[in-house]
Amino acid sequence: MATNAKGFNSKTIHEGFDPADHKGAVSIPIYQSSTFAFPSVDEGAARFAGVSDGPIYTRLGNPTVQALERCVAELEGGCGAIGTATGMGAVTAVLFSHLRAGDHLVGTHPLYGPSRGIVDKYLSRLGVLSTFVPAADHEALAAAIRPETRLVYVESPANPTLDMVDIEAAAIAAHAAGIPLAVDNTFAGPRLQRPIELGADIVLHSMTKSLNGHADVVAGVVVAREPRALAECREVAKTFGLTMDPHQAWLVLRGIRTLGMRVERAQANAMILAEWLETHPEVAWVRYPGLPSHPQYALALKQMKGPGSVISFELKGGVEAGSRLMDEVKLITLAVSLGGVESLIEHPASMTHKGVSVEEQKKQGITPGLVRLAVGCEDVEDIRADLQHAFAQVEAGVLARE
């Protein structure tokens, strides 16, 4: 629906569908149907030929899913989007649509563990080579590009160290070699960062995170700048069965309606907690893009509209102290994921990045004692009090050993 809305919150609420096309429904209906009837043979043929955009079969496209795709494409500034069953479905669609035997990928590290796993464990079997460079080193990224490089794939802010890729510089390097740049924008989301505006050709998300925001569905999405790249990703998603179902899409669309408000609340909480953690006597270091101590603080100010809601930190007591802290929290949930209304805490080395070798973790800056805190929308004083209680138990354990 053309609403002429310019504000982000207005777009999250109204983009994606026109109630007039759905019997006046203000919320998009869930088209819970595997297949769709054709009014005539000619129309069926036209839909299969791509001449008509009417629905055929839910794996190939569904009105509820299409509403979500239009909404996210608008939020990211792309020509269109393809919804996938999971975030890893989005990663798979991007990688398999761009890489063939003999091709080369340039990526950055750290990278979400399973994303790196697809490249190292599966694409390598098919003859795809890869080079990974530190996220913060844009000169190394440019230098790693070879004549056979077919894709530059980055994640910014990176999971879990919150290192940042200079997206504009990465795009310039990729385009100089005539290849596309793909950006995993899960940690920032379109409210805080729009990679296509910075030169990226493809943007992907785990919509399980902030886009949905309620820890009740898994989903992914790929957004492209140009129709050709979108068509290539869509073909892989349809053929491999990576596409999403309408109920997933409906849940994510419902979550997106409050995306801006949730992100702003969680981010405000995270800023307060990051500043507090940085002064806490039990904390060795804090990494958060909103702190001047972040090595790429200036870049965060340049390419993001806010630092987000994820904080990484390490206790002076290392792994043992961090484990005790995570076991003692009561309000904060010990669980993986991020971007939801609830605060979550986890240990990347043994959880989200367990599949990454110890040597590679060290190379990527994923220290054994690193704790990742995904701040939610609770009252910030309650979150801080919960952490303070847990810190007291850590300190008590240290004193008992002494």
Secondary structure per residue as TSV (DSSP state, phi and psi in degrees):
chain	resnum	aa	ss	phi	psi
A	1	M	-	360.0	130.5
A	2	A	-	-82.7	100.4
A	3	T	-	-98.8	-13.5
A	4	N	-	62.8	18.7
A	5	A	-	-69.7	136.1
A	6	K	-	-109.3	-29.6
A	7	G	S	-75.3	147.5
A	8	F	H	-61.7	-47.3
A	9	N	H	-64.4	-35.7
A	10	S	H	-63.7	-39.8
A	11	K	H	-67.5	-41.1
A	12	T	H	-63.1	-29.5
A	13	I	H	-83.8	-33.7
A	14	H	H	-112.9	-21.1
A	15	E	T	-73.7	151.7
A	16	G	T	117.7	-37.0
A	17	F	-	-157.5	159.1
A	18	D	-	-110.3	119.7
A	19	P	G	-51.9	-29.5
A	20	A	G	-63.4	-24.4
A	21	D	G	-85.6	-3.3
A	22	H	G	-134.2	44.5
A	23	K	T	57.5	29.7
A	24	G	T	84.3	4.3
A	25	A	-	-61.2	127.3
A	26	V	S	-78.1	-29.4
A	27	S	S	-105.6	133.0
A	28	I	-	-55.6	129.7
A	29	P	-	-65.2	153.9
A	30	I	-	-89.0	108.1
A	31	Y	-	-83.1	79.8
A	32	Q	-	-82.4	72.1
A	33	S	-	-141.2	135.9
A	34	S	S	-77.8	-30.5
A	35	T	B	-138.5	163.1
A	36	F	-	-131.2	137.1
A	37	A	-	-75.6	144.3
A	38	F	-	-99.2	137.0
A	39	P	S	-69.9	-19.2
A	40	S	S	-160.1	164.3
A	41	V	H	-62.8	-41.4
A	42	D	H	-61.4	-40.3
A	43	E	H	-68.6	-39.4
A	44	G	H	-59.6	-43.7
A	45	A	H	-63.8	-38.8
A	46	A	H	-65.3	-37.7
A	47	R	H	-67.9	-42.0
A	48	F	H	-67.7	-29.1
A	49	A	H	-81.4	-9.1
A	50	G	T	83.5	6.0
A	51	V	S	-77.0	-36.1
A	52	S	S	-109.8	142.3
A	53	D	-	-95.7	15.8
A	54	G	-	-65.1	155.4
A	55	P	-	-71.3	150.8
A	56	I	-	-120.3	-57.3
A	57	Y	B	-159.1	136.2
A	58	T	T	-61.3	-29.9
A	59	R	T	-62.2	-28.1
A	60	L	T	-93.9	-16.7
A	61	G	-	158.4	142.7
A	62	N	-	-144.9	139.2
A	63	P	H	-56.6	-37.7
A	64	T	H	-67.5	-43.6
A	65	V	H	-64.5	-41.1
A	66	Q	H	-63.5	-34.1
A	67	A	H	-63.2	-42.8
A	68	L	H	-63.4	-44.3
A	69	E	H	-59.7	-43.9
A	70	R	H	-63.5	-39.8
A	71	C	H	-63.4	-50.4
A	72	V	H	-67.1	-37.5
A	73	A	H	-60.1	-40.4
A	74	E	H	-66.1	-42.5
A	75	L	H	-64.9	-33.7
A	76	E	H	-92.1	-9.3
A	77	G	T	77.1	30.2
A	78	G	-	-101.5	175.0
A	79	C	S	-80.3	-18.2
A	80	G	E	174.2	-179.8
A	81	A	E	-148.1	161.9
A	82	I	E	-128.9	119.3
A	83	G	E	-79.6	140.9
A	84	T	E	-125.1	160.8
A	85	A	S	-65.3	-29.2
A	86	T	S	-145.6	168.7
A	87	G	H	-61.9	-39.0
A	88	M	H	-67.0	-25.8
A	89	G	H	-63.8	-38.9
A	90	A	H	-65.5	-44.4
A	91	V	H	-59.1	-46.5
A	92	T	H	-61.4	-42.9
A	93	A	H	-61.0	-41.3
A	94	V	H	-68.2	-49.2
A	95	L	H	-66.9	-44.4
A	96	F	H	-76.6	-19.0
A	97	S	H	-83.4	-15.3
A	98	H	H	-113.9	-13.7
A	99	L	-	-122.0	136.7
A	100	R	-	-127.7	172.1
A	101	A	T	-55.6	131.7
A	102	G	T	91.6	-11.7
A	103	D	-	-78.2	166.3
A	104	H	E	-129.4	137.0
A	105	L	E	-111.4	135.6
A	106	V	E	-107.3	123.4
A	107	G	E	-128.6	172.3
A	108	T	E	-116.1	155.2
A	109	H	E	-128.1	151.0
A	110	P	S	-69.2	160.0
A	111	L	-	-139.8	148.4
A	112	Y	-	-48.8	130.9
A	113	G	H	-50.3	-53.3
A	114	P	H	-63.4	-30.5
A	115	S	H	-64.0	-45.6
A	116	R	H	-64.5	-34.9
A	117	G	H	-62.7	-36.9
A	118	I	I	-60.0	-42.4
A	119	V	I	-69.6	-49.7
A	120	D	I	-73.6	-37.3
A	121	K	I	-97.8	-28.7
A	122	Y	I	-115.6	-52.0
A	123	L	G	-64.0	-32.3
A	124	S	G	-62.2	-32.6
A	125	R	G	-65.1	-25.5
A	126	L	G	-93.6	6.7
A	127	G	T	88.4	18.5
A	128	V	-	-92.4	126.8
A	129	L	E	-95.1	158.8
A	130	S	E	-148.7	151.7
A	131	T	E	-133.6	128.0
A	132	F	E	-114.1	133.9
A	133	V	E	-124.3	160.7
A	134	P	E	-59.6	138.0
A	135	A	T	-54.9	-37.8
A	136	A	T	-81.4	-7.2
A	137	D	-	-102.5	86.1
A	138	H	H	-70.9	-23.4
A	139	E	H	-69.9	-39.4
A	140	A	H	-65.8	-35.8
A	141	L	H	-62.3	-47.8
A	142	A	H	-62.4	-39.4
A	143	A	H	-69.7	-23.7
A	144	A	H	-79.4	-13.9
A	145	I	-	-71.7	130.8
A	146	R	-	-116.2	172.4
A	147	P	T	-59.5	-30.9
A	148	E	T	-91.9	4.3
A	149	T	E	-68.7	132.3
A	150	R	E	-120.3	-7.2
A	151	L	E	-159.9	138.0
A	152	V	E	-108.5	125.6
A	153	Y	E	-126.1	119.9
A	154	V	E	-133.3	164.0
A	155	E	E	-133.9	125.5
A	156	S	S	-152.3	128.0
A	157	P	S	-60.1	150.0
A	158	A	-	-82.0	148.9
A	159	N	T	-97.8	121.1
A	160	P	T	-111.6	6.4
A	161	T	T	-82.6	-14.1
A	162	L	-	65.0	24.4
A	163	D	-	-64.6	154.0
A	164	M	-	-123.5	143.7
A	165	V	-	-96.0	134.1
A	166	D	-	-74.6	96.3
A	167	I	H	-63.4	-40.2
A	168	E	H	-63.1	-44.1
A	169	A	H	-65.4	-39.7
A	170	A	H	-63.7	-39.7
A	171	A	H	-65.0	-41.9
A	172	I	H	-61.5	-44.4
A	173	A	H	-64.5	-43.8
A	174	A	H	-65.2	-46.2
A	175	H	H	-69.0	-29.5
A	176	A	H	-62.6	-28.0
A	177	A	T	-95.7	2.3
A	178	G	T	75.1	27.1
A	179	I	-	-124.3	157.6
A	180	P	-	-83.4	157.0
A	181	L	E	-111.1	126.8
A	182	A	E	-111.1	136.0
A	183	V	E	-125.4	123.9
A	184	D	E	-80.8	110.8
A	185	N	-	-104.3	21.8
A	186	T	T	-60.5	-45.4
A	187	F	T	-67.2	-35.7
A	188	A	T	-91.3	-49.0
A	189	G	-	77.1	165.8
A	190	P	T	-68.3	-17.8
A	191	R	T	-68.6	-31.3
A	192	L	T	-111.0	-18.4
A	193	Q	-	-156.4	132.6
A	194	R	-	-124.0	89.4
A	195	P	G	-58.9	-31.7
A	196	I	G	-61.7	-36.5
A	197	E	G	-66.4	-22.8
A	198	L	G	-93.8	2.0
A	199	G	T	114.9	-6.9
A	200	A	-	-66.6	151.0
A	201	D	S	-98.0	-29.7
A	202	I	E	-136.7	137.7
A	203	V	E	-126.2	136.9
A	204	L	E	-132.6	157.9
A	205	H	E	-141.5	149.7
A	206	S	E	-87.2	106.4
A	207	M	T	-74.0	-5.1
A	208	T	T	-57.3	-29.9
A	209	K	T	-83.5	-123.3
A	210	S	T	-67.8	-30.5
A	211	L	T	-61.1	-42.8
A	212	N	T	-83.1	-56.9
A	213	G	-	80.2	6.3
A	214	H	S	-130.0	14.2
A	215	A	S	53.8	35.2
A	216	D	S	-127.9	8.3
A	217	V	-	-159.2	149.6
A	218	V	-	-109.5	142.7
A	219	A	-	-169.9	161.3
A	220	G	E	-141.1	171.4
A	221	V	E	-155.6	146.3
A	222	V	E	-119.9	129.4
A	223	V	E	-117.5	137.1
A	224	A	E	-122.9	151.1
A	225	R	S	-73.0	-41.1
A	226	E	S	-117.8	148.3
A	227	P	H	-58.7	-34.4
A	228	R	H	-63.4	-46.8
A	229	A	H	-63.2	-38.3
A	230	L	H	-64.2	-42.8
A	231	A	H	-63.2	-38.8
A	232	E	H	-65.1	-43.5
A	233	C	H	-67.1	-39.0
A	234	R	H	-64.0	-40.2
A	235	E	H	-62.7	-42.7
A	236	V	H	-64.1	-45.2
A	237	A	H	-61.1	-43.0
A	238	K	H	-68.1	-43.5
A	239	T	H	-70.0	-40.3
A	240	F	H	-83.4	-3.8
A	241	G	T	73.0	35.7
A	242	L	-	-90.7	-6.5
A	243	T	B	-71.6	162.8
A	244	M	-	-98.6	166.7
A	245	D	-	-98.4	161.2
A	246	P	H	-64.7	-31.3
A	247	H	H	-68.8	-40.2
A	248	Q	H	-54.5	-49.7
A	249	A	H	-60.2	-41.2
A	250	W	H	-63.5	-42.2
A	251	L	H	-63.2	-42.5
A	252	V	H	-67.1	-41.5
A	253	L	H	-60.5	-39.5
A	254	R	H	-62.4	-41.2
A	255	G	H	-65.7	-39.9
A	256	I	H	-60.7	-28.7
A	257	R	T	-59.7	-24.6
A	258	T	T	-112.3	14.5
A	259	L	H	-54.9	-52.4
A	260	G	H	-59.1	-45.5
A	261	M	H	-66.2	-40.5
A	262	R	H	-66.4	-44.6
A	263	V	H	-62.2	-42.6
A	264	E	H	-66.2	-39.9
A	265	R	H	-67.8	-48.2
A	266	A	H	-64.1	-38.7
A	267	Q	H	-65.0	-41.6
A	268	A	H	-61.7	-41.8
A	269	N	H	-61.8	-45.0
A	270	A	H	-62.5	-39.1
A	271	M	H	-62.2	-43.9
A	272	I	H	-63.3	-44.4
A	273	L	H	-70.1	-37.6
A	274	A	H	-63.4	-43.5
A	275	E	H	-63.9	-38.5
A	276	W	H	-68.5	-44.9
A	277	L	H	-61.2	-36.1
A	278	E	H	-64.5	-22.3
A	279	T	T	-101.2	-0.5
A	280	H	-	-77.0	133.9
A	281	P	T	-65.0	-21.1
A	282	E	T	-86.8	-8.4
A	283	V	E	-98.4	127.9
A	284	A	E	-79.6	-43.6
A	285	W	E	-159.4	158.1
A	286	V	E	-130.9	137.5
A	287	R	E	-121.5	115.9
A	288	Y	-	-153.7	127.8
A	289	P	T	-60.0	-17.5
A	290	G	T	-86.2	-4.7
A	291	L	S	-96.1	135.9
A	292	P	T	-58.0	-20.3
A	293	S	T	-74.4	-14.6
A	294	H	S	-64.8	131.2
A	295	P	T	-57.4	-25.4
A	296	Q	T	-117.1	36.9
A	297	Y	H	-56.3	-42.4
A	298	A	H	-64.8	-38.3
A	299	L	H	-66.5	-39.2
A	300	A	H	-59.6	-42.4
A	301	L	H	-64.8	-33.4
A	302	K	H	-74.7	-46.3
A	303	Q	H	-109.3	-4.3
A	304	M	-	-120.0	150.8
A	305	K	S	-91.5	4.0
A	306	G	S	176.5	158.6
A	307	P	-	-82.3	-5.7
A	308	G	-	86.8	-166.0
A	309	S	S	-126.2	13.4
A	310	V	E	-107.7	132.0
A	311	I	E	-123.0	135.0
A	312	S	E	-112.9	139.0
A	313	F	E	-155.2	166.3
A	314	E	E	-136.0	141.6
A	315	L	E	-86.5	154.6
A	316	K	T	-64.4	-25.1
A	317	G	T	-82.2	3.7
A	318	G	H	69.6	-147.9
A	319	V	H	-59.3	-44.1
A	320	E	H	-62.9	-44.1
A	321	A	H	-67.4	-41.5
A	322	G	H	-62.4	-40.4
A	323	S	H	-63.7	-41.8
A	324	R	H	-63.2	-42.6
A	325	L	H	-58.4	-48.0
A	326	M	H	-68.0	-29.5
A	327	D	H	-75.9	-21.7
A	328	E	H	-96.2	-13.5
A	329	V	-	-67.7	148.8
A	330	K	S	-116.5	-46.9
A	331	L	S	-77.3	-45.3
A	332	I	S	-72.0	138.7
A	333	T	E	-96.1	132.4
A	334	L	E	-80.3	98.1
A	335	A	-	-165.0	155.3
A	336	V	S	-83.7	168.7
A	337	S	-	103.5	-179.1
A	338	L	-	-168.9	170.7
A	339	G	S	80.9	6.5
A	340	G	S	-95.0	178.4
A	341	V	S	-73.3	-19.5
A	342	E	S	-99.0	146.5
A	343	S	-	-79.8	135.3
A	344	L	E	-126.4	147.0
A	345	I	E	-133.6	141.5
A	346	E	E	-154.0	168.9
A	347	H	-	-113.7	97.2
A	348	P	G	-54.6	-42.0
A	349	A	G	-59.7	-32.8
A	350	S	G	-108.1	-0.7
A	351	M	T	-124.0	-92.2
A	352	T	T	-63.4	-26.4
A	353	H	T	-117.3	24.8
A	354	K	T	-59.6	-33.5
A	355	G	T	-73.8	-7.7
A	356	V	S	-90.8	131.5
A	357	S	-	-59.6	155.9
A	358	V	H	-59.2	-40.0
A	359	E	H	-63.7	-42.2
A	360	E	H	-71.2	-36.3
A	361	Q	H	-58.0	-45.8
A	362	K	H	-61.0	-42.6
A	363	K	H	-62.3	-35.3
A	364	Q	H	-86.8	-3.3
A	365	G	T	84.4	14.7
A	366	I	-	-88.7	92.1
A	367	T	-	-76.4	154.8
A	368	P	T	-58.4	-28.4
A	369	G	T	-98.1	6.4
A	370	L	E	-66.0	132.9
A	371	V	E	-115.6	131.7
A	372	R	E	-108.7	121.9
A	373	L	E	-112.2	114.6
A	374	A	E	-97.0	105.3
A	375	V	-	-78.1	137.3
A	376	G	-	-104.8	-155.6
A	377	C	S	-105.6	13.0
A	378	E	S	-64.7	173.2
A	379	D	-	-66.2	127.9
A	380	V	H	-60.9	-32.2
A	381	E	H	-67.1	-30.8
A	382	D	H	-70.4	-39.8
A	383	I	H	-64.3	-45.4
A	384	R	H	-64.4	-40.4
A	385	A	H	-64.0	-37.0
A	386	D	H	-64.4	-44.5
A	387	L	H	-65.0	-40.2
A	388	Q	H	-63.1	-39.9
A	389	H	H	-60.4	-45.6
A	390	A	H	-65.2	-39.6
A	391	F	H	-61.4	-38.3
A	392	A	H	-63.1	-37.5
A	393	Q	H	-68.7	-35.4
A	394	V	H	-63.2	-46.8
A	395	E	H	-63.9	-38.9
A	396	A	H	-63.0	-38.0
A	397	G	H	-66.1	-38.6
A	398	V	H	-63.9	-44.9
A	399	L	H	-64.7	-37.1
A	400	A	H	-64.5	-37.3
A	401	R	H	-70.8	-29.0
A	402	E	-	-76.9	360.0
